[in-house]
Amino acid sequence: MSDHPSTGFLWGTATSAYQVEGAVDEGGRGRSIWDEFCERPGAVVDGQSGRVACDHFHRWEEDLDLMRGLGIQAYRFSIAWPRVLPEGTGHVNERGLDFYSRLVDGLLERGIEPMATLYHWDLPLALGEVGGWHSRETAHAFAEYARVAAERLGDRIRLWATLNEIPVIVHEGHCVGTHPPGERCEAQVINQVRHHLLLAHGLGTQALRAAARKRPSVGLVDCPHVPEPLTESEGDIAAARDAFERMNGVRFDPVFRGRYPAAWWEAQGASVPEVRDGDLATIQQPQDFLGLNVYSSWNVASAERGVCQLETHFPQTDLQWPIMPDCLYWATRFAHEVHGLPAIFITENGCAYPDQVNGRGEVDDFARIAYLRGHLRGVDRALAEGLPLRGYLLWSFLDNFEWAKGYAKRFGIVHVNFETLRRTPKASARWYAQHIATHSPPRAERA
C-alpha cells in the first residue's frame, strides 16, 4: 500500500451508507428500517428512497478517484449493518464484508485515511421488528456487529466511530416520528431508547478494541447543541459554556463521567430509564476522540438569573439553518474545556443549496464556498489556540439521499445527476482542494 496520512491534521469528507450506496437488494444485503420506512406513503418527500441513491456500491472506484484528484486526505463512510449481518445477528454476509474490504484497500492505495462509522441509522429491519432500540438486546447485537467488522477490517482501519448522532435517532425516530421507526413515545420510553444507544456505544467500543488486530482509535460521533457567546466577555463565554454542558449532559455525562446529570435525573421523575448494575461503567469507556457534527449554533449572553438565549437573524441555508461561522470553534473549545478530550474531529459540517449544472456544464456554488470559507476560519483559530482538533470532514462528498427530505437538498461538493448518476465536481470542490493544498504540510511530513 502507498503512504497515507496516519498522523497530523486530516482534511477530508464524509458520507453514509444508505445515503449513497444504493444496491439495497444486491450482494446479500438484508433490509433496513429505512427501506421499510421509505415505503410508507408520505414518509419521504415524493416517495423517494435510497434504493439507488448515488450508486456508490458500483461506482466507488470512480468516487475514490475523484477524492484523490481533490487531495482528500480522509474519508468518513459508514458500514451498512444489514450488508454485514442481514438479520442483525447470526449469519455473516461475506459478500458485504468483501465490499468494504475493497473500499478500504482502495482508499489506502490512494493515500486516503478511512474512518468507519458503524451505525449511521440503517438498523437491520429484523432487529427493528423485535423492538429495535426499545430492546436492550439491540445493544448487544451491535457489539456482535462491531466485533465482526473489526475482525475483518480492523487490520487496516485505524479510526472507528460507533454511532452517529444519538440525538437525531432519538428525536426524529421516537419523539416526532419523521425518521424510522416513526414513533411519538412518552418520556420514559424516549429515555430508555437513549440509554440503550449509549449502552451500545460502550459495548461496541469494547468489542472493537478486543477484536481489531491493530489498536483502533475509537470515538462517538455526536451533534451537540452549540450555544455561542454573544461577545467574548468572560460572562458571555461562561454562560455559553455552562449551557453547552447542561444541554449535552444527558449524553456526554454518561460517556465521559459515568453518570447521568443529577439535575436531569431529578427532573425526569418517574420517566428515568432503567439502568442496570454495570451499565454506566460500560458506557464510560475511555474515548480516543469525540466526533462533532456541527452545522449551526445560536447566541447566548449572561444574565442575572442565568443564560439568556437571544433571538438573532442570520442568513440561512436551503434547510433554513442559520449560518453561524464561529460554531466550529466554540463547539471544539467547549467540548474540550468541559470534558478534557484528547482529540476532536469535526466529523460533519456543510450546507445544502439548490445547486444546478449550468449551460457550461459547471456548478457555481459560490454560496457554499462562502459558507466553508467562514467556517474554516474557526478551524484555523482552534488550531492556533492549541485545541486538540485532529481533522475536518466536510459533509458531504456527494449530493445524496437527504433522509425524509429526499433528493432536493444538495449538500455535496460533487453534483450528482440522479437520473444519469453523472458526477460533476462543483466550484466548491475546486475551492476545497486548493484549501487542503495550502493548509497541509508536505506529504512526507504527514506520512
C-alpha positions as a Markdown table, in Angstrom:
| # | Residue | x | y | z |
|---|---|---|---|---|
| 1 | Met | 0.0 | 0.0 | 0.0 |
| 2 | Ser | 1.1 | 3.6 | -0.6 |
| 3 | Asp | 1.7 | 6.0 | 2.2 |
| 4 | His | -1.3 | 7.6 | 3.8 |
| 5 | Pro | -1.8 | 10.3 | 6.4 |
| 6 | Ser | -1.8 | 8.4 | 9.6 |
| 7 | Thr | -0.7 | 11.4 | 11.7 |
| 8 | Gly | -1.3 | 15.1 | 11.8 |
| 9 | Phe | -4.4 | 17.1 | 10.8 |
| 10 | Leu | -6.7 | 15.4 | 8.3 |
| 11 | Trp | -8.8 | 17.3 | 5.7 |
| 12 | Gly | -11.5 | 15.0 | 4.5 |
| 13 | Thr | -15.1 | 14.4 | 3.5 |
| 14 | Ala | -17.9 | 12.2 | 4.6 |
| 15 | Thr | -21.0 | 10.2 | 3.5 |
| 16 | Ser | -23.2 | 7.4 | 5.0 |
| 17 | Ala | -24.1 | 4.1 | 3.5 |
| 18 | Tyr | -27.9 | 4.4 | 3.0 |
| 19 | Gln | -27.5 | 7.9 | 1.6 |
| 20 | Val | -25.0 | 7.0 | -1.2 |
| 21 | Glu | -24.6 | 3.2 | -1.7 |
| 22 | Gly | -27.9 | 2.1 | -3.3 |
| 23 | Ala | -27.9 | -1.6 | -4.3 |
| 24 | Val | -30.2 | -2.4 | -1.5 |
| 25 | Asp | -31.1 | -5.8 | -2.9 |
| 26 | Glu | -27.6 | -6.8 | -4.0 |
| 27 | Gly | -24.7 | -8.6 | -2.5 |
| 28 | Gly | -26.6 | -10.4 | 0.2 |
| 29 | Arg | -27.7 | -7.2 | 2.0 |
| 30 | Gly | -30.7 | -7.5 | 4.3 |
| 31 | Arg | -33.5 | -4.9 | 4.6 |
| 32 | Ser | -33.1 | -2.0 | 6.9 |
| 33 | Ile | -35.6 | 0.1 | 8.8 |
| 34 | Trp | -35.0 | 2.9 | 6.3 |
| 35 | Asp | -36.0 | 0.5 | 3.4 |
| 36 | Glu | -39.3 | -0.1 | 5.1 |
| 37 | Phe | -39.9 | 3.5 | 6.2 |
| 38 | Cys | -39.4 | 4.8 | 2.7 |
| 39 | Glu | -42.2 | 2.5 | 1.5 |
| 40 | Arg | -44.7 | 4.2 | 3.8 |
| 41 | Pro | -47.0 | 6.6 | 2.0 |
| 42 | Gly | -46.0 | 10.2 | 2.8 |
| 43 | Ala | -43.0 | 9.3 | 4.9 |
| 44 | Val | -40.4 | 10.7 | 2.4 |
| 45 | Val | -40.7 | 13.6 | 0.0 |
| 46 | Asp | -42.1 | 12.4 | -3.3 |
| 47 | Gly | -41.9 | 8.8 | -2.1 |
| 48 | Gln | -38.1 | 8.7 | -2.7 |
| 49 | Ser | -35.7 | 6.2 | -1.2 |
| 50 | Gly | -32.1 | 5.1 | -1.1 |
| 51 | Arg | -32.7 | 2.2 | -3.4 |
| 52 | Val | -30.3 | 3.6 | -6.0 |
| 53 | Ala | -29.1 | 6.8 | -4.3 |
| 54 | Cys | -25.7 | 7.6 | -5.8 |
| 55 | Asp | -25.0 | 4.0 | -6.8 |
| 56 | His | -21.7 | 4.3 | -4.8 |
| 57 | Phe | -21.8 | 0.5 | -4.4 |
| 58 | His | -21.0 | 0.1 | -8.0 |
| 59 | Arg | -19.2 | 3.4 | -8.6 |
| 60 | Trp | -16.9 | 3.6 | -5.6 |
| 61 | Glu | -13.7 | 3.4 | -7.6 |
| 62 | Glu | -14.8 | 6.5 | -9.7 |
| 63 | Asp | -15.7 | 8.3 | -6.4 |
| 64 | Leu | -12.4 | 7.4 | -4.8 |
| 65 | Asp | -10.5 | 8.6 | -7.9 |
| 66 | Leu | -12.4 | 11.9 | -7.6 |
| 67 | Met | -11.3 | 12.2 | -4.0 |
| 68 | Arg | -7.7 | 11.5 | -4.8 |
| 69 | Gly | -7.8 | 14.2 | -7.5 |
| 70 | Leu | -9.1 | 16.7 | -5.0 |
| 71 | Gly | -6.3 | 15.9 | -2.5 |
| 72 | Ile | -8.8 | 14.5 | 0.1 |
| 73 | Gln | -6.8 | 13.0 | 3.0 |
| 74 | Ala | -9.6 | 11.2 | 4.9 |
| 75 | Tyr | -12.9 | 9.7 | 4.1 |
| 76 | Arg | -15.6 | 9.0 | 6.7 |
| 77 | Phe | -18.1 | 6.4 | 5.5 |
| 78 | Ser | -20.5 | 4.2 | 7.3 |
| 79 | Ile | -20.7 | 0.4 | 7.1 |
| 80 | Ala | -24.3 | -0.8 | 6.5 |
| 81 | Trp | -25.1 | -3.2 | 9.3 |
| 82 | Pro | -27.7 | -5.1 | 7.2 |
| 83 | Arg | -25.0 | -5.6 | 4.5 |
| 84 | Val | -22.8 | -7.3 | 7.0 |
| 85 | Leu | -25.3 | -9.1 | 9.2 |
| 86 | Pro | -28.5 | -9.2 | 7.1 |
| 87 | Glu | -30.7 | -10.3 | 10.1 |
| 88 | Gly | -28.8 | -8.1 | 12.6 |
| 89 | Thr | -27.1 | -11.1 | 14.3 |
| 90 | Gly | -26.0 | -14.6 | 13.4 |
| 91 | His | -25.3 | -15.2 | 9.7 |
| 92 | Val | -22.4 | -13.1 | 8.4 |
| 93 | Asn | -22.6 | -11.9 | 4.8 |
| 94 | Glu | -19.1 | -12.3 | 3.5 |
| 95 | Arg | -20.0 | -10.5 | 0.2 |
| 96 | Gly | -20.9 | -7.4 | 2.2 |
| 97 | Leu | -17.6 | -7.5 | 4.1 |
| 98 | Asp | -15.8 | -8.0 | 0.8 |
| 99 | Phe | -17.3 | -4.8 | -0.5 |
| 100 | Tyr | -16.0 | -2.8 | 2.5 |
| 101 | Ser | -12.7 | -4.6 | 2.3 |
| 102 | Arg | -12.2 | -3.5 | -1.3 |
| 103 | Leu | -13.3 | 0.1 | -0.4 |
| 104 | Val | -10.8 | 0.3 | 2.4 |
| 105 | Asp | -8.0 | -1.1 | 0.2 |
| 106 | Gly | -9.0 | 1.4 | -2.5 |
| 107 | Leu | -8.8 | 4.3 | 0.0 |
| 108 | Leu | -5.4 | 3.3 | 1.3 |
| 109 | Glu | -4.0 | 2.7 | -2.2 |
| 110 | Arg | -4.9 | 6.3 | -2.9 |
| 111 | Gly | -3.4 | 7.7 | 0.3 |
| 112 | Ile | -6.7 | 8.4 | 1.9 |
| 113 | Glu | -7.3 | 7.6 | 5.6 |
| 114 | Pro | -10.5 | 5.6 | 6.2 |
| 115 | Met | -12.8 | 6.5 | 9.1 |
| 116 | Ala | -15.6 | 3.9 | 9.5 |
| 117 | Thr | -18.9 | 4.7 | 11.3 |
| 118 | Leu | -20.6 | 1.5 | 12.4 |
| 119 | Tyr | -24.1 | 2.9 | 12.8 |
| 120 | His | -25.5 | 5.7 | 10.7 |
| 121 | Trp | -29.2 | 4.9 | 11.3 |
| 122 | Asp | -29.7 | 1.9 | 9.0 |
| 123 | Leu | -30.7 | -0.7 | 11.6 |
| 124 | Pro | -31.4 | -4.2 | 10.2 |
| 125 | Leu | -35.2 | -4.5 | 9.8 |
| 126 | Ala | -35.1 | -7.9 | 11.5 |
| 127 | Leu | -34.0 | -6.1 | 14.7 |
| 128 | Gly | -36.5 | -3.3 | 14.2 |
| 129 | Glu | -39.3 | -5.8 | 14.1 |
| 130 | Val | -38.4 | -7.2 | 17.5 |
| 131 | Gly | -38.1 | -3.9 | 19.3 |
| 132 | Gly | -35.3 | -2.0 | 17.7 |
| 133 | Trp | -33.7 | 0.4 | 20.2 |
| 134 | His | -36.5 | -0.2 | 22.6 |
| 135 | Ser | -34.8 | -3.5 | 23.3 |
| 136 | Arg | -31.7 | -3.9 | 25.4 |
| 137 | Glu | -30.8 | -6.9 | 23.2 |
| 138 | Thr | -30.2 | -4.5 | 20.3 |
| 139 | Ala | -27.2 | -3.0 | 22.2 |
| 140 | His | -25.7 | -6.5 | 22.5 |
| 141 | Ala | -26.4 | -7.2 | 18.8 |
| 142 | Phe | -24.5 | -4.0 | 18.0 |
| 143 | Ala | -21.5 | -5.3 | 19.9 |
| 144 | Glu | -21.6 | -8.6 | 17.9 |
| 145 | Tyr | -21.7 | -6.5 | 14.7 |
| 146 | Ala | -18.8 | -4.3 | 15.9 |
| 147 | Arg | -16.7 | -7.5 | 16.6 |
| 148 | Val | -17.4 | -8.9 | 13.1 |
| 149 | Ala | -16.5 | -5.6 | 11.4 |
| 150 | Ala | -13.3 | -5.2 | 13.4 |
| 151 | Glu | -12.2 | -8.8 | 12.9 |
| 152 | Arg | -12.4 | -8.3 | 9.1 |
| 153 | Leu | -11.4 | -4.7 | 8.7 |
| 154 | Gly | -9.5 | -3.8 | 11.9 |
| 155 | Asp | -6.1 | -4.6 | 10.4 |
| 156 | Arg | -6.5 | -1.6 | 8.1 |
| 157 | Ile | -8.9 | 0.8 | 9.6 |
| 158 | Arg | -7.5 | 2.9 | 12.4 |
| 159 | Leu | -10.3 | 5.4 | 13.0 |
| 160 | Trp | -13.7 | 4.0 | 14.2 |
| 161 | Ala | -16.9 | 5.8 | 15.1 |
| 162 | Thr | -19.5 | 3.8 | 17.0 |
| 163 | Leu | -22.8 | 5.6 | 16.5 |
| 164 | Asn | -23.8 | 8.7 | 14.6 |
| 165 | Glu | -25.9 | 11.4 | 16.3 |
| 166 | Ile | -27.8 | 9.7 | 19.1 |
| 167 | Pro | -30.0 | 12.9 | 19.5 |
| 168 | Val | -31.3 | 12.6 | 15.9 |
| 169 | Ile | -32.0 | 8.9 | 16.3 |
| 170 | Val | -34.0 | 9.6 | 19.5 |
| 171 | His | -35.8 | 12.8 | 18.5 |
| 172 | Glu | -36.6 | 12.1 | 14.8 |
| 173 | Gly | -37.3 | 8.4 | 15.3 |
| 174 | His | -39.0 | 8.3 | 18.7 |
| 175 | Cys | -40.2 | 11.8 | 19.5 |
| 176 | Val | -41.6 | 13.4 | 16.3 |
| 177 | Gly | -41.7 | 10.3 | 14.1 |
| 178 | Thr | -40.1 | 11.8 | 11.0 |
| 179 | His | -37.4 | 9.0 | 10.8 |
| 180 | Pro | -37.9 | 5.3 | 11.4 |
| 181 | Pro | -39.5 | 3.7 | 13.4 |
| 182 | Gly | -41.7 | 6.8 | 13.1 |
| 183 | Glu | -42.9 | 6.9 | 16.7 |
| 184 | Arg | -44.1 | 9.5 | 19.2 |
| 185 | Cys | -43.2 | 8.0 | 22.5 |
| 186 | Glu | -43.6 | 9.0 | 26.1 |
| 187 | Ala | -40.7 | 10.4 | 28.0 |
| 188 | Gln | -39.7 | 7.2 | 29.8 |
| 189 | Val | -39.6 | 5.3 | 26.6 |
| 190 | Ile | -37.5 | 8.0 | 24.9 |
| 191 | Asn | -35.1 | 8.0 | 27.9 |
| 192 | Gln | -34.8 | 4.2 | 27.7 |
| 193 | Val | -34.1 | 4.3 | 23.9 |
| 194 | Arg | -31.3 | 6.8 | 24.5 |
| 195 | His | -29.9 | 4.6 | 27.3 |
| 196 | His | -29.8 | 1.6 | 25.0 |
| 197 | Leu | -28.0 | 3.6 | 22.4 |
| 198 | Leu | -25.4 | 4.7 | 24.9 |
| 199 | Leu | -25.0 | 1.1 | 26.1 |
| 200 | Ala | -24.5 | 0.1 | 22.5 |
| 201 | His | -21.7 | 2.7 | 22.2 |
| 202 | Gly | -20.0 | 1.3 | 25.3 |
| 203 | Leu | -20.4 | -2.4 | 24.3 |
| 204 | Gly | -19.3 | -1.6 | 20.7 |
| 205 | Thr | -16.2 | 0.2 | 21.9 |
| 206 | Gln | -15.2 | -2.8 | 24.0 |
| 207 | Ala | -15.8 | -5.1 | 21.1 |
| 208 | Leu | -13.8 | -3.0 | 18.6 |
| 209 | Arg | -10.8 | -2.9 | 20.9 |
| 210 | Ala | -11.0 | -6.6 | 21.7 |
| 211 | Ala | -11.3 | -7.7 | 18.0 |
| 212 | Ala | -9.2 | -5.3 | 16.0 |
| 213 | Arg | -5.7 | -6.6 | 15.1 |
| 214 | Lys | -4.1 | -3.2 | 15.5 |
| 215 | Arg | -5.0 | -0.7 | 18.2 |
| 216 | Pro | -8.1 | 1.2 | 17.0 |
| 217 | Ser | -8.8 | 4.8 | 17.7 |
| 218 | Val | -12.5 | 4.8 | 18.8 |
| 219 | Gly | -15.0 | 7.5 | 19.5 |
| 220 | Leu | -18.6 | 8.6 | 19.5 |
| 221 | Val | -20.0 | 11.0 | 16.9 |
| 222 | Asp | -22.5 | 13.5 | 18.3 |
| 223 | Cys | -24.4 | 16.6 | 17.1 |
| 224 | Pro | -24.2 | 18.8 | 20.2 |
| 225 | His | -26.2 | 21.9 | 20.9 |
| 226 | Val | -23.7 | 24.7 | 20.4 |
| 227 | Pro | -24.6 | 27.9 | 22.3 |
| 228 | Glu | -22.3 | 30.7 | 21.1 |
| 229 | Pro | -21.4 | 33.7 | 23.3 |
| 230 | Leu | -22.7 | 36.9 | 22.0 |
| 231 | Thr | -19.5 | 38.7 | 22.9 |
| 232 | Glu | -16.2 | 37.3 | 24.1 |
| 233 | Ser | -16.6 | 38.8 | 27.6 |
| 234 | Glu | -15.9 | 36.4 | 30.4 |
| 235 | Gly | -19.5 | 36.4 | 31.4 |
| 236 | Asp | -20.9 | 35.6 | 28.0 |
| 237 | Ile | -18.3 | 32.8 | 27.4 |
| 238 | Ala | -19.1 | 31.3 | 30.8 |
| 239 | Ala | -22.8 | 31.4 | 30.1 |
| 240 | Ala | -22.4 | 29.7 | 26.8 |
| 241 | Arg | -20.0 | 27.0 | 28.2 |
| 242 | Asp | -22.5 | 26.3 | 31.0 |
| 243 | Ala | -25.3 | 26.0 | 28.5 |
| 244 | Phe | -23.2 | 23.6 | 26.4 |
| 245 | Glu | -22.5 | 21.4 | 29.4 |
| 246 | Arg | -26.1 | 21.4 | 30.6 |
| 247 | Met | -27.8 | 20.9 | 27.1 |
| 248 | Asn | -25.5 | 18.0 | 26.1 |
| 249 | Gly | -25.0 | 16.4 | 29.5 |
| 250 | Val | -27.7 | 13.7 | 29.1 |
| 251 | Arg | -25.3 | 12.0 | 26.6 |
| 252 | Phe | -21.9 | 13.3 | 27.4 |
| 253 | Asp | -22.0 | 12.8 | 31.2 |
| 254 | Pro | -22.6 | 9.0 | 30.9 |
| 255 | Val | -19.9 | 8.7 | 28.3 |
| 256 | Phe | -17.2 | 10.9 | 29.9 |
| 257 | Arg | -18.2 | 10.9 | 33.6 |
| 258 | Gly | -20.0 | 7.6 | 34.1 |
| 259 | Arg | -23.3 | 9.1 | 35.4 |
| 260 | Tyr | -26.4 | 10.9 | 34.3 |
| 261 | Pro | -26.6 | 14.6 | 35.3 |
| 262 | Ala | -28.1 | 14.8 | 38.7 |
| 263 | Ala | -30.4 | 17.8 | 37.8 |
| 264 | Trp | -31.6 | 16.0 | 34.7 |
| 265 | Trp | -32.3 | 12.8 | 36.6 |
| 266 | Glu | -34.3 | 14.5 | 39.3 |
| 267 | Ala | -36.3 | 16.4 | 36.7 |
| 268 | Gln | -37.3 | 13.2 | 34.9 |
| 269 | Gly | -39.2 | 11.8 | 38.0 |
| 270 | Ala | -40.9 | 8.5 | 37.1 |
| 271 | Ser | -39.5 | 8.8 | 33.5 |
| 272 | Val | -35.9 | 7.9 | 34.3 |
| 273 | Pro | -34.6 | 4.9 | 32.3 |
| 274 | Glu | -33.9 | 1.5 | 33.8 |
| 275 | Val | -30.2 | 1.5 | 34.4 |
| 276 | Arg | -28.8 | -1.9 | 35.4 |
| 277 | Asp | -25.7 | -2.6 | 37.5 |
| 278 | Gly | -22.6 | -2.1 | 35.4 |
| 279 | Asp | -24.3 | -0.1 | 32.6 |
| 280 | Leu | -22.7 | 3.2 | 33.4 |
| 281 | Ala | -19.2 | 1.6 | 33.7 |
| 282 | Thr | -19.8 | 0.0 | 30.3 |
| 283 | Ile | -20.9 | 3.3 | 28.8 |
| 284 | Gln | -17.9 | 5.2 | 30.2 |
| 285 | Gln | -15.2 | 3.6 | 28.0 |
| 286 | Pro | -12.1 | 5.7 | 27.5 |
| 287 | Gln | -12.6 | 7.6 | 24.3 |
| 288 | Asp | -9.8 | 8.2 | 21.8 |
| 289 | Phe | -11.7 | 11.1 | 20.2 |
| 290 | Leu | -15.1 | 12.7 | 20.0 |
| 291 | Gly | -16.6 | 13.4 | 16.6 |
| 292 | Leu | -18.6 | 16.6 | 16.4 |
| 293 | Asn | -21.2 | 17.2 | 13.7 |
| 294 | Val | -21.8 | 20.9 | 13.7 |
| 295 | Tyr | -23.9 | 22.9 | 11.2 |
| 296 | Ser | -25.1 | 25.9 | 13.2 |
| 297 | Ser | -25.4 | 27.5 | 16.7 |
| 298 | Trp | -27.2 | 30.4 | 18.3 |
| 299 | Asn | -26.2 | 33.3 | 20.5 |
| 300 | Val | -26.5 | 33.4 | 24.3 |
| 301 | Ala | -25.4 | 36.1 | 26.8 |
| 302 | Ser | -25.0 | 36.1 | 30.5 |
| 303 | Ala | -28.0 | 37.4 | 32.6 |
| 304 | Glu | -28.6 | 37.9 | 36.2 |
| 305 | Arg | -30.5 | 34.7 | 36.5 |
| 306 | Gly | -28.6 | 32.5 | 34.1 |
| 307 | Val | -28.4 | 32.2 | 30.4 |
| 308 | Cys | -30.4 | 34.4 | 28.1 |
| 309 | Gln | -30.9 | 32.9 | 24.6 |
| 310 | Leu | -31.1 | 35.7 | 22.0 |
| 311 | Glu | -33.4 | 35.9 | 19.0 |
| 312 | Thr | -31.0 | 36.6 | 16.2 |
| 313 | His | -31.3 | 36.7 | 12.4 |
| 314 | Phe | -28.7 | 35.3 | 10.1 |
| 315 | Pro | -28.5 | 34.2 | 6.5 |
| 316 | Gln | -29.8 | 30.6 | 6.1 |
| 317 | Thr | -29.1 | 27.6 | 4.0 |
| 318 | Asp | -31.6 | 25.8 | 1.9 |
| 319 | Leu | -32.7 | 23.9 | 5.0 |
| 320 | Gln | -33.3 | 27.2 | 6.9 |
| 321 | Trp | -30.3 | 26.6 | 9.2 |
| 322 | Pro | -28.8 | 29.8 | 10.4 |
| 323 | Ile | -25.2 | 30.4 | 9.1 |
| 324 | Met | -23.1 | 30.9 | 12.2 |
| 325 | Pro | -19.4 | 30.6 | 11.1 |
| 326 | Asp | -17.9 | 30.6 | 14.6 |
| 327 | Cys | -19.8 | 27.4 | 15.6 |
| 328 | Leu | -16.9 | 25.1 | 14.8 |
| 329 | Tyr | -14.5 | 27.0 | 17.1 |
| 330 | Trp | -16.9 | 27.2 | 20.0 |
| 331 | Ala | -18.0 | 23.5 | 19.7 |
| 332 | Thr | -14.4 | 22.4 | 19.7 |
| 333 | Arg | -13.4 | 24.7 | 22.6 |
| 334 | Phe | -16.4 | 23.9 | 24.9 |
| 335 | Ala | -16.2 | 20.2 | 24.3 |
| 336 | His | -12.5 | 20.2 | 25.2 |
| 337 | Glu | -12.9 | 22.6 | 28.2 |
| 338 | Val | -15.8 | 20.7 | 29.7 |
| 339 | His | -14.6 | 17.2 | 29.2 |
| 340 | Gly | -10.8 | 17.4 | 28.7 |
| 341 | Leu | -10.9 | 15.4 | 25.5 |
| 342 | Pro | -7.6 | 14.0 | 24.0 |
| 343 | Ala | -8.8 | 14.5 | 20.4 |
| 344 | Ile | -11.7 | 16.0 | 18.5 |
| 345 | Phe | -12.7 | 15.7 | 14.9 |
| 346 | Ile | -15.3 | 17.8 | 13.1 |
| 347 | Thr | -16.9 | 14.7 | 11.5 |
| 348 | Glu | -19.6 | 16.7 | 9.6 |
| 349 | Asn | -20.0 | 20.3 | 8.6 |
| 350 | Gly | -21.5 | 21.7 | 5.4 |
| 351 | Cys | -24.6 | 23.3 | 3.8 |
| 352 | Ala | -27.4 | 22.5 | 1.5 |
| 353 | Tyr | -28.1 | 24.7 | -1.5 |
| 354 | Pro | -30.2 | 24.1 | -4.7 |
| 355 | Asp | -27.2 | 23.6 | -7.0 |
| 356 | Gln | -27.7 | 23.0 | -10.7 |
| 357 | Val | -25.4 | 22.4 | -13.6 |
| 358 | Asn | -25.3 | 25.5 | -15.8 |
| 359 | Gly | -25.0 | 25.7 | -19.6 |
| 360 | Arg | -21.2 | 25.4 | -19.4 |
| 361 | Gly | -21.6 | 22.0 | -17.6 |
| 362 | Glu | -20.4 | 23.6 | -14.3 |
| 363 | Val | -21.9 | 24.1 | -10.8 |
| 364 | Asp | -21.1 | 27.6 | -9.5 |
| 365 | Asp | -22.0 | 27.0 | -5.8 |
| 366 | Phe | -20.4 | 30.3 | -4.6 |
| 367 | Ala | -22.7 | 30.4 | -1.5 |
| 368 | Arg | -21.2 | 27.1 | -0.3 |
| 369 | Ile | -17.7 | 28.5 | -0.9 |
| 370 | Ala | -18.6 | 31.5 | 1.3 |
| 371 | Tyr | -20.0 | 29.1 | 3.9 |
| 372 | Leu | -16.9 | 27.0 | 4.0 |
| 373 | Arg | -14.5 | 29.9 | 4.0 |
| 374 | Gly | -16.2 | 31.4 | 7.0 |
| 375 | His | -16.5 | 28.2 | 9.0 |
| 376 | Leu | -12.9 | 27.0 | 8.3 |
| 377 | Arg | -11.6 | 30.2 | 9.9 |
| 378 | Gly | -12.9 | 28.6 | 13.1 |
| 379 | Val | -10.8 | 25.6 | 12.5 |
| 380 | Asp | -7.8 | 27.8 | 12.0 |
| 381 | Arg | -8.5 | 29.6 | 15.3 |
| 382 | Ala | -8.9 | 26.3 | 17.2 |
| 383 | Leu | -5.6 | 25.0 | 15.8 |
| 384 | Ala | -3.8 | 28.3 | 16.5 |
| 385 | Glu | -5.0 | 28.2 | 20.2 |
| 386 | Gly | -3.7 | 24.6 | 20.6 |
| 387 | Leu | -7.1 | 22.9 | 20.9 |
| 388 | Pro | -6.9 | 19.1 | 20.1 |
| 389 | Leu | -8.7 | 19.3 | 16.8 |
| 390 | Arg | -7.4 | 16.5 | 14.6 |
| 391 | Gly | -9.4 | 16.7 | 11.4 |
| 392 | Tyr | -12.3 | 18.3 | 9.4 |
| 393 | Leu | -14.6 | 16.1 | 7.4 |
| 394 | Leu | -16.8 | 18.1 | 5.1 |
| 395 | Trp | -20.4 | 16.9 | 4.6 |
| 396 | Ser | -20.8 | 15.8 | 2.0 |
| 397 | Phe | -18.7 | 14.5 | -0.8 |
| 398 | Leu | -21.7 | 13.7 | -3.0 |
| 399 | Asp | -25.2 | 15.1 | -3.3 |
| 400 | Asn | -27.2 | 12.3 | -1.8 |
| 401 | Phe | -30.4 | 11.0 | -0.3 |
| 402 | Glu | -31.2 | 13.5 | 2.5 |
| 403 | Trp | -33.4 | 11.2 | 4.5 |
| 404 | Ala | -37.0 | 12.3 | 4.8 |
| 405 | Lys | -36.2 | 15.3 | 2.6 |
| 406 | Gly | -35.4 | 13.1 | -0.4 |
| 407 | Tyr | -33.0 | 14.3 | -3.1 |
| 408 | Ala | -33.9 | 18.0 | -3.3 |
| 409 | Lys | -31.5 | 19.2 | -0.6 |
| 410 | Arg | -28.0 | 19.0 | -2.0 |
| 411 | Phe | -25.0 | 19.0 | 0.4 |
| 412 | Gly | -22.3 | 17.7 | -1.9 |
| 413 | Ile | -19.2 | 19.3 | -3.3 |
| 414 | Val | -19.8 | 16.9 | -6.2 |
| 415 | His | -23.1 | 17.3 | -8.0 |
| 416 | Val | -25.0 | 14.1 | -8.8 |
| 417 | Asn | -27.5 | 13.9 | -11.6 |
| 418 | Phe | -29.9 | 11.4 | -10.1 |
| 419 | Glu | -31.2 | 10.3 | -13.5 |
| 420 | Thr | -27.9 | 9.6 | -15.1 |
| 421 | Leu | -25.7 | 9.4 | -11.9 |
| 422 | Arg | -23.1 | 11.6 | -13.6 |
| 423 | Arg | -20.7 | 13.2 | -11.1 |
| 424 | Thr | -19.7 | 16.9 | -11.6 |
| 425 | Pro | -17.3 | 18.4 | -9.2 |
| 426 | Lys | -18.7 | 21.8 | -8.1 |
| 427 | Ala | -16.8 | 25.1 | -7.8 |
| 428 | Ser | -16.6 | 24.3 | -4.0 |
| 429 | Ala | -14.8 | 21.1 | -4.7 |
| 430 | Arg | -12.0 | 23.0 | -6.5 |
| 431 | Trp | -12.0 | 25.6 | -3.7 |
| 432 | Tyr | -11.7 | 22.8 | -1.0 |
| 433 | Ala | -8.9 | 21.1 | -3.0 |
| 434 | Gln | -7.0 | 24.4 | -3.0 |
| 435 | His | -7.7 | 24.9 | 0.7 |
| 436 | Ile | -6.3 | 21.5 | 1.5 |
| 437 | Ala | -3.2 | 22.1 | -0.6 |
| 438 | Thr | -2.4 | 25.4 | 1.1 |
| 439 | His | -3.2 | 24.2 | 4.7 |
| 440 | Ser | -1.3 | 21.0 | 4.7 |
| 441 | Pro | 2.4 | 20.2 | 5.4 |
| 442 | Pro | 4.3 | 18.4 | 2.6 |
| 443 | Arg | 3.3 | 14.8 | 2.2 |
| 444 | Ala | 6.5 | 13.4 | 3.6 |
| 445 | Glu | 5.9 | 15.2 | 6.9 |
| 446 | Arg | 2.4 | 13.7 | 7.3 |
| 447 | Ala | 3.3 | 10.1 | 6.3 |
